[in-house]
Amino acid sequence: MFNSPDWVFSMFAFLGFLCCMIPLPWHLEAWNTGTCLYMIWTGLSCLIQFINSIVWRSSVINWAPVWCDISTKFMVGTSVAIPACSLCINRRLYYIASVSSVTKTKSQKRRDIMTDLAIGVGIPVLEMVLQYIVQGHRFNIFEEIGCYPATFNTPPAYVLVFAWPMVLGCISGYYCVRTIIELAQRRAQFMEFLSANKNLSSSRYFRLMGLAGIEMLCTIPLGAYVIYLNTTAQIVYPWVSWADTHYDFSRVEQYPSIIWRMSDAAVLSIELSRWFLVICAFIFFAFFGFADEARKNYRLAYVSVTKRVGLSTAGTVSSGGSWSTGSKSEMAYNSRTGTMPVFITQRTNQKRDSLTSFSTDISIGEFNIAFDDAKEIPYSPTDTATGSISKESLPRAAVDGQTVPLPDAPALARPDPVLDINSVPRLIADSHESRCNSIDIV
């Protein structure tokens, strides 16, 4: 993964941005503050990494210094923001599991939102400010990576920058364990609360719990490993003074890939820091990208797009038996040409009961004549009984020199089929001999 071509990371970074931004609208409607902050921080970080990997794919030139100033500060905040958002989610899940009443006032809901914003936005912004204390110079530029924050490796940096993700992960783990205990003790009251809450279902609750739990399990080991790399792979310089730390602050250090890839520790630290953001985006999409509300919104988006481009989502059956899109005018009866729409139906032949059969007297001598005449016009009482019209059942030629009128347009409400016995050819015997040779057709 770390030795993959540049376009591989660029592709996955952009997909991670889409995976976080697509579900954002319906989570905003539900006022899931911690989840929305998680999507915003992770999605924007993936977008920044995508842009950096494109602009500095094969160079270390300082093309956009202002962009690097902003993006590096945002990256510093993101390293704390994702654990902070996980803390917001675990904290909210804990209070839901241990709630004493199923209803909350507007002031309580407003207080919860402000608390989540203070954790998910306030702590990362505070981290951006504190990082300036141990920021040795403006920023670094790594070929194939782009802009990267510069933190002077000194003991105060571990307290102000490096230790924050692990501390937040430990607090989040405390809330996660308390949530499991409360669920085991108050299961009935918890289900009552979920039934009264329209924006939170049991499925969404446990998906949020799974997301926050995985984030906590990844944050603590990763934070400890980053501290280990900084203490072993680099020299820890003593803190002398503010002036010593910020000496020649405006400089920008540039590292070609052939230089920084010579150190395995540097490769692992840099690559892990940017791939971790992509992994967070895909973990989130795995939990929420295939949920019921997600599939419903995908369907609504598809219908909206098809309507805007002039396509219809309603399917019609063509004569070949396949579904195709078409308008109502194509299915309407054309009075000028006298054509009827063709309805393809599946007919099953059933034996008729004796109660629904009919009986008439037909002469044996004239039965063959009537049968030969009937061959010219295929007719079956079963077709009428099924109430369907097929292309083959429409008359094509005149019978006995008479003009066959076109049938009327089909009505919207199809009446019950009625069999007219007078429509069947029937010959009445004239002599006593033919009457004696007659049979009953039952």
C-alpha positions as CSV (number, residue, x, y, z in Angstrom):
1,M,0.0,0.0,0.0
2,F,2.8,2.4,0.9
3,N,4.7,1.6,-2.3
4,S,1.7,1.9,-4.6
5,P,1.6,4.4,-7.5
6,D,0.5,8.0,-6.8
7,W,-2.7,7.7,-8.7
8,V,-3.9,4.8,-6.4
9,F,-3.9,7.1,-3.3
10,S,-5.4,10.0,-5.3
11,M,-8.3,7.7,-6.4
12,F,-9.0,6.4,-2.9
13,A,-8.7,9.8,-1.3
14,F,-11.3,11.2,-3.7
15,L,-13.6,8.2,-3.1
16,G,-13.2,8.7,0.6
17,F,-14.3,12.3,0.2
18,L,-17.4,11.1,-1.7
19,C,-18.1,8.4,0.9
20,C,-18.3,11.1,3.6
21,M,-20.2,13.8,1.7
22,I,-22.9,11.7,0.1
23,P,-24.7,10.6,3.4
24,L,-24.2,14.1,5.0
25,P,-27.6,15.6,4.0
26,W,-29.9,13.1,5.8
27,H,-27.6,13.0,8.8
28,L,-27.9,16.8,9.1
29,E,-31.7,16.4,9.1
30,A,-31.5,14.1,12.1
31,W,-29.2,16.5,14.0
32,N,-26.6,13.9,14.7
33,T,-23.9,16.4,15.6
34,G,-21.0,14.0,16.3
35,T,-21.7,12.0,13.2
36,C,-21.9,15.1,11.0
37,L,-18.7,16.5,12.4
38,Y,-17.0,13.2,11.8
39,M,-18.1,13.3,8.1
40,I,-17.0,16.9,7.6
41,W,-13.6,16.5,9.2
42,T,-12.8,13.2,7.5
43,G,-14.3,14.2,4.1
44,L,-12.4,17.5,3.9
45,S,-9.2,15.9,5.0
46,C,-9.5,13.4,2.2
47,L,-10.1,16.2,-0.2
48,I,-7.0,18.1,1.0
49,Q,-4.9,15.0,0.6
50,F,-6.3,14.4,-2.9
51,I,-5.4,17.9,-4.0
52,N,-1.9,17.7,-2.5
53,S,-1.2,14.4,-4.2
54,I,-2.2,15.9,-7.5
55,V,-0.4,19.2,-7.3
56,W,2.9,17.8,-5.8
57,R,2.9,14.5,-7.6
58,S,6.4,15.0,-9.0
59,S,7.7,18.3,-7.6
60,V,8.6,20.1,-4.4
61,I,8.0,23.6,-5.6
62,N,6.1,25.9,-3.3
63,W,3.3,26.5,-5.7
64,A,0.7,27.7,-3.2
65,P,2.1,28.9,0.1
66,V,-1.3,30.2,1.4
67,W,-2.9,26.9,0.6
68,C,-0.2,25.1,2.5
69,D,-0.6,27.3,5.5
70,I,-4.3,26.6,5.7
71,S,-4.1,22.9,4.8
72,T,-1.4,22.1,7.3
73,K,-3.3,23.7,10.2
74,F,-6.4,21.8,9.1
75,M,-4.3,18.5,9.2
76,V,-3.2,19.3,12.7
77,G,-6.8,19.8,13.8
78,T,-7.9,16.6,12.0
79,S,-5.5,14.5,14.0
80,V,-7.5,15.5,17.1
81,A,-10.9,16.1,15.5
82,I,-11.6,12.4,14.5
83,P,-11.0,11.1,18.1
84,A,-13.0,14.0,19.4
85,C,-15.9,13.2,17.1
86,S,-15.7,9.6,18.3
87,L,-15.9,10.9,21.8
88,C,-19.0,12.9,20.9
89,I,-20.7,9.8,19.5
90,N,-19.8,7.6,22.4
91,R,-20.9,10.3,24.9
92,R,-24.3,10.7,23.2
93,L,-24.8,6.9,23.0
94,Y,-24.1,6.7,26.7
95,Y,-26.6,9.3,27.6
96,I,-29.2,7.6,25.4
97,A,-28.6,4.3,27.1
98,S,-28.8,5.8,30.7
99,V,-31.6,8.3,30.0
100,S,-34.1,8.7,32.8
101,S,-37.0,10.0,30.6
102,V,-38.0,9.4,27.1
103,T,-38.5,13.1,26.2
104,K,-36.2,16.0,26.1
105,T,-36.9,19.7,26.1
106,K,-35.6,22.1,23.4
107,S,-33.2,23.6,25.9
108,Q,-31.7,20.2,26.7
109,K,-31.4,19.4,23.0
110,R,-29.7,22.7,22.4
111,R,-27.3,22.1,25.3
112,D,-26.4,18.7,23.9
113,I,-25.6,20.2,20.5
114,M,-23.5,23.0,22.0
115,T,-21.5,20.5,24.0
116,D,-20.9,18.3,20.9
117,L,-19.7,21.4,19.0
118,A,-17.4,22.4,21.9
119,I,-15.8,18.9,21.7
120,G,-15.8,18.3,18.0
121,V,-14.9,21.8,16.9
122,G,-13.5,23.6,19.9
123,I,-10.8,21.0,20.9
124,P,-9.4,20.8,17.3
125,V,-9.3,24.6,17.0
126,L,-7.5,24.7,20.3
127,E,-5.1,22.1,19.1
128,M,-4.3,24.3,16.0
129,V,-3.5,27.2,18.3
130,L,-1.4,25.1,20.7
131,Q,0.6,23.6,17.9
132,Y,2.0,27.0,17.0
133,I,4.0,27.0,20.3
134,V,6.1,24.1,19.0
135,Q,5.9,24.9,15.3
136,G,9.6,25.0,14.2
137,H,9.0,26.6,10.8
138,R,6.2,27.4,8.4
139,F,5.6,24.0,6.8
140,N,7.3,21.2,4.9
141,I,6.7,20.0,1.3
142,F,7.3,16.3,0.5
143,E,7.3,15.1,-3.1
144,E,4.3,12.9,-3.9
145,I,2.7,13.9,-0.5
146,G,2.4,17.7,-0.6
147,C,2.2,20.1,2.3
148,Y,2.9,18.7,5.7
149,P,2.9,20.3,9.1
150,A,6.2,21.1,10.9
151,T,6.3,20.3,14.6
152,F,9.5,20.7,16.5
153,N,10.4,17.5,18.2
154,T,10.7,18.7,21.8
155,P,9.2,17.5,25.1
156,P,6.4,20.2,25.2
157,A,5.3,18.9,21.8
158,Y,4.2,15.6,23.3
159,V,2.0,17.3,25.8
160,L,0.6,19.9,23.4
161,V,0.2,17.9,20.2
162,F,1.1,14.2,20.2
163,A,-0.7,13.0,23.3
164,W,-4.1,14.5,22.6
165,P,-5.5,11.7,20.3
166,M,-4.6,9.0,22.8
167,V,-6.2,10.9,25.7
168,L,-9.4,11.5,23.8
169,G,-9.4,7.8,22.8
170,C,-9.2,6.8,26.5
171,I,-12.1,9.0,27.4
172,S,-14.1,7.7,24.6
173,G,-13.3,4.1,25.7
174,Y,-14.7,5.0,29.2
175,Y,-18.0,6.1,27.7
176,C,-18.1,3.0,25.5
177,V,-17.7,0.6,28.4
178,R,-20.3,2.5,30.4
179,T,-22.7,2.3,27.5
180,I,-22.5,-1.5,27.4
181,I,-23.2,-1.7,31.1
182,E,-26.2,0.6,30.9
183,L,-27.6,-1.4,28.0
184,A,-27.4,-4.6,30.0
185,Q,-29.2,-3.0,32.9
186,R,-31.8,-0.9,31.2
187,R,-32.7,-2.7,28.1
188,A,-36.5,-2.2,28.4
189,Q,-36.2,1.5,29.1
190,F,-33.7,1.9,26.3
191,M,-36.1,0.3,23.8
192,E,-38.9,2.6,25.0
193,F,-36.7,5.7,24.4
194,L,-35.9,4.5,20.8
195,S,-39.6,3.9,20.1
196,A,-40.3,7.6,21.1
197,N,-37.3,9.0,19.1
198,K,-38.1,9.4,15.4
199,N,-34.5,10.2,14.4
200,L,-32.8,7.2,16.0
201,S,-33.6,3.6,15.5
202,S,-32.0,0.5,17.2
203,S,-30.2,-0.3,13.9
204,R,-28.7,3.2,13.7
205,Y,-27.8,3.2,17.4
206,F,-25.7,0.0,17.1
207,R,-24.1,1.2,13.9
208,L,-23.0,4.4,15.6
209,M,-21.7,2.3,18.5
210,G,-19.8,0.1,16.1
211,L,-18.2,3.1,14.4
212,A,-17.2,4.8,17.6
213,G,-15.9,1.5,19.0
214,I,-13.7,0.8,16.0
215,E,-12.4,4.4,16.0
216,M,-11.5,4.1,19.7
217,L,-9.7,0.8,19.2
218,C,-7.7,2.2,16.4
219,T,-7.0,5.6,18.0
220,I,-5.3,4.4,21.2
221,P,-2.8,2.0,19.6
222,L,-2.1,4.4,16.7
223,G,-1.5,7.4,19.0
224,A,0.8,5.3,21.2
225,Y,2.7,4.2,18.0
226,V,3.2,7.8,16.8
227,I,4.7,8.7,20.2
228,Y,7.0,5.7,19.9
229,L,8.1,6.7,16.4
230,N,8.8,10.3,17.4
231,T,10.9,9.3,20.4
232,T,12.9,6.6,18.7
233,A,13.2,7.5,15.0
234,Q,14.1,11.2,15.6
235,I,16.2,13.2,18.0
236,V,14.2,14.8,20.8
237,Y,15.6,18.3,21.2
238,P,15.4,20.1,24.5
239,W,13.2,23.2,24.9
240,V,15.4,26.3,25.1
241,S,13.2,29.3,24.4
242,W,10.5,30.6,22.2
243,A,13.1,32.4,20.1
244,D,15.1,29.3,19.6
245,T,12.1,27.2,18.6
246,H,10.8,29.8,16.1
247,Y,14.2,30.8,14.7
248,D,13.9,31.4,10.9
249,F,10.2,30.6,11.1
250,S,9.3,31.6,7.5
251,R,11.4,29.0,5.9
252,V,9.9,26.0,4.0
253,E,11.7,22.8,3.9
254,Q,11.4,20.7,0.8
255,Y,12.1,17.0,0.5
256,P,12.3,15.0,-2.8
257,S,10.9,11.5,-2.7
258,I,14.3,10.0,-3.2
259,I,15.4,11.6,0.1
260,W,12.6,11.0,2.4
261,R,11.9,7.5,1.2
262,M,15.4,6.5,2.3
263,S,14.1,6.4,5.9
264,D,11.7,3.5,6.6
265,A,10.5,5.3,9.7
266,A,9.7,8.5,7.8
267,V,7.9,6.5,5.1
268,L,5.8,4.7,7.7
269,S,4.9,7.8,9.6
270,I,4.0,10.0,6.6
271,E,2.1,7.3,4.7
272,L,0.2,6.1,7.7
273,S,-0.9,9.6,8.6
274,R,-2.6,10.1,5.2
275,W,-3.9,6.6,4.6
276,F,-5.5,6.5,8.0
277,L,-7.9,9.3,6.9
278,V,-9.0,7.3,3.9
279,I,-9.6,4.2,6.0
280,C,-11.7,6.3,8.4
281,A,-13.9,7.4,5.5
282,F,-14.4,3.9,4.2
283,I,-15.2,2.6,7.7
284,F,-17.9,5.2,8.0
285,F,-19.4,4.3,4.6
286,A,-19.4,0.6,5.5
287,F,-21.6,1.4,8.5
288,F,-23.9,4.0,7.0
289,G,-23.6,3.8,3.2
290,F,-25.8,0.7,2.8
291,A,-28.4,1.3,5.5
292,D,-32.1,1.5,4.8
293,E,-32.2,5.3,4.9
294,A,-29.2,5.5,2.6
295,R,-30.8,3.2,0.0
296,K,-34.0,5.2,0.2
297,N,-32.1,8.5,-0.5
298,Y,-30.2,6.8,-3.3
299,R,-33.5,6.0,-4.9
300,L,-34.8,9.5,-4.5
301,A,-31.7,11.0,-6.0
302,Y,-31.9,8.6,-9.0
303,V,-35.6,9.6,-9.6
304,S,-34.7,13.3,-9.3
305,V,-31.8,13.0,-11.8
306,T,-33.9,11.0,-14.3
307,K,-36.7,13.5,-14.2
308,R,-34.2,16.4,-14.8
309,V,-32.8,14.8,-17.9
310,G,-36.2,14.0,-19.3
311,L,-36.4,10.2,-18.6
312,S,-39.3,8.4,-17.1
313,T,-38.7,5.8,-14.3
314,A,-42.0,4.1,-15.1
315,G,-41.5,0.9,-17.1
316,T,-43.8,-0.3,-19.9
317,V,-43.8,-3.8,-21.4
318,S,-42.9,-3.9,-25.1
319,S,-44.1,-6.4,-27.6
320,G,-41.0,-8.4,-27.1
321,G,-41.7,-8.9,-23.4
322,S,-39.0,-6.6,-22.2
323,W,-39.3,-3.4,-20.0
324,S,-38.7,-0.1,-21.7
325,T,-39.5,3.5,-20.8
326,G,-42.2,5.3,-22.7
327,S,-44.9,7.9,-22.5
328,K,-48.6,7.5,-22.1
329,S,-49.2,8.7,-25.7
330,E,-47.4,5.7,-27.0
331,M,-49.9,3.4,-25.3
332,A,-53.0,5.4,-26.3
333,Y,-55.5,4.3,-29.0
334,N,-54.9,5.9,-32.4
335,S,-58.3,6.7,-33.9
336,R,-56.8,7.8,-37.3
337,T,-55.0,4.6,-38.2
338,G,-57.5,2.4,-36.3
339,T,-54.7,0.5,-34.4
340,M,-55.1,-1.0,-31.0
341,P,-52.4,-1.2,-28.3
342,V,-51.2,-4.8,-28.0
343,F,-51.3,-6.2,-24.5
344,I,-49.1,-9.2,-23.9
345,T,-50.7,-11.5,-21.3
346,Q,-49.8,-14.9,-20.1
347,R,-52.7,-17.3,-20.6
348,T,-53.2,-20.6,-18.9
349,N,-55.5,-23.2,-20.4
350,Q,-57.9,-24.6,-17.8
351,K,-60.5,-27.2,-18.2
352,R,-64.0,-25.8,-18.1
353,D,-66.5,-27.1,-15.6
354,S,-69.7,-28.7,-16.9
355,L,-71.7,-25.9,-15.1
356,T,-70.1,-23.2,-17.3
357,S,-70.4,-25.1,-20.6
358,F,-73.1,-24.7,-23.1
359,S,-75.1,-27.1,-25.2
360,T,-76.6,-26.7,-28.7
361,D,-77.8,-28.9,-31.6
362,I,-75.6,-28.9,-34.7
363,S,-76.2,-31.1,-37.7
364,I,-73.6,-33.6,-38.5
365,G,-73.9,-33.0,-42.2
366,E,-73.3,-29.3,-41.9
367,F,-70.8,-29.5,-39.0
368,N,-67.8,-29.7,-41.3
369,I,-68.9,-26.7,-43.3
370,A,-69.2,-24.6,-40.1
371,F,-65.8,-25.8,-39.0
372,D,-64.2,-24.9,-42.3
373,D,-65.7,-21.4,-42.1
374,A,-64.5,-21.0,-38.6
375,K,-60.9,-21.7,-39.7
376,E,-60.8,-18.4,-41.5
377,I,-61.4,-16.5,-38.3
378,P,-59.6,-17.9,-35.2
379,Y,-62.0,-17.6,-32.4
380,S,-62.1,-19.3,-29.0
381,P,-64.5,-18.6,-26.2
382,T,-61.6,-19.1,-23.8
383,D,-60.0,-15.9,-25.2
384,T,-63.1,-13.9,-24.4
385,A,-63.3,-15.5,-21.0
386,T,-59.8,-14.4,-20.1
387,G,-60.7,-10.8,-20.9
388,S,-57.6,-10.2,-22.9
389,I,-56.9,-9.1,-26.5
390,S,-53.9,-10.3,-28.5
391,K,-52.7,-9.4,-31.9
392,E,-53.4,-12.8,-33.3
393,S,-57.1,-12.7,-32.1
394,L,-57.9,-9.5,-34.1
395,P,-59.8,-10.3,-37.4
396,R,-57.8,-9.8,-40.5
397,A,-60.3,-10.5,-43.3
398,A,-64.0,-10.1,-43.8
399,V,-66.4,-12.9,-43.0
400,D,-69.1,-13.8,-45.5
401,G,-68.3,-10.6,-47.4
402,Q,-69.2,-8.4,-44.5
403,T,-67.0,-5.6,-43.2
404,V,-65.6,-6.3,-39.8
405,P,-65.9,-3.1,-37.7
406,L,-62.9,-2.1,-35.6
407,P,-63.3,-2.7,-31.9
408,D,-63.7,0.3,-29.6
409,A,-60.8,1.6,-27.5
410,P,-60.3,-0.3,-24.3
411,A,-61.9,1.2,-21.2
412,L,-59.9,2.0,-18.2
413,A,-61.9,-0.2,-16.0
414,R,-62.3,-3.6,-17.7
415,P,-65.8,-5.1,-17.3
416,D,-66.4,-8.6,-16.3
417,P,-66.2,-10.9,-19.4
418,V,-69.6,-12.0,-20.7
419,L,-70.0,-14.8,-23.2
420,D,-72.6,-14.1,-25.9
421,I,-74.0,-17.5,-27.0
422,N,-75.5,-15.8,-30.1
423,S,-72.0,-15.0,-31.4
424,V,-71.3,-18.8,-31.9
425,P,-72.3,-20.1,-35.4
426,R,-75.3,-22.3,-34.9
427,L,-77.3,-24.0,-37.7
428,I,-80.9,-25.2,-37.1
429,A,-81.8,-28.5,-38.7
430,D,-84.7,-28.4,-41.2
431,S,-85.5,-32.1,-41.6
432,H,-86.4,-34.9,-39.3
433,E,-83.4,-37.0,-40.6
434,S,-80.9,-34.3,-39.7
435,R,-82.5,-33.9,-36.3
436,C,-82.1,-37.6,-35.7
437,N,-78.4,-37.5,-36.7
438,S,-77.6,-34.5,-34.4
439,I,-75.4,-34.8,-31.4
440,D,-75.1,-32.6,-28.3
441,I,-71.8,-30.8,-27.8
442,V,-71.2,-30.5,-24.1
